[in-house]
Amino acid sequence: MTLSRRNEHPRQALLIGAPHQGNISMHNDVTAMHAALQARGLGPEEILSLEGMLDRRILITFLEGVGRRMAQWRAGELFLYFGGHGFFTGETVDEARVGVQLQDAAAGANGQHVYWEEIFVALSIPTAVTFTMLIDH
């Protein structure tokens, strides 16, 4: 039995839009990115989207699911687009930790955030998978 090219070299695009209350531009960006990826030949099953008022649990659970899906890949490509707000902690470059700000603490939300290192751990990207990120903070 011969596997199709798609199975030999799987592709997955993750589109994440995490707006703060009242923002709509992240939805528009995710929609435009989805259309652009389809125009480049990705099928609907190769594009996963998560958007809206997210919290840590929702985001990490989504990413862990993708990680399980990729666990057996021997090759492949993962594209991650994140549209939302960023943050950092630390006073120097050596101390700096960066991440995504899921909810706006100034607007009365709890200011939930996820560090990028936590995102990478949740994804558990196999070493043979090519990983590309596009961050729009």
ABEGO torsion letter per residue (X at the ends): XBBBAAAABBBBBBBBBBBBBGBAAAAAAAAAAAAAAAAAGBBAAABBBBBEBBBAAAAAAAAAAAAAAAAABABEBBBBBBBEBBBBBEABAAABBBBBBABBAAAGBAGBBBBAAAAAAAAGBBAABBBBBBBBX
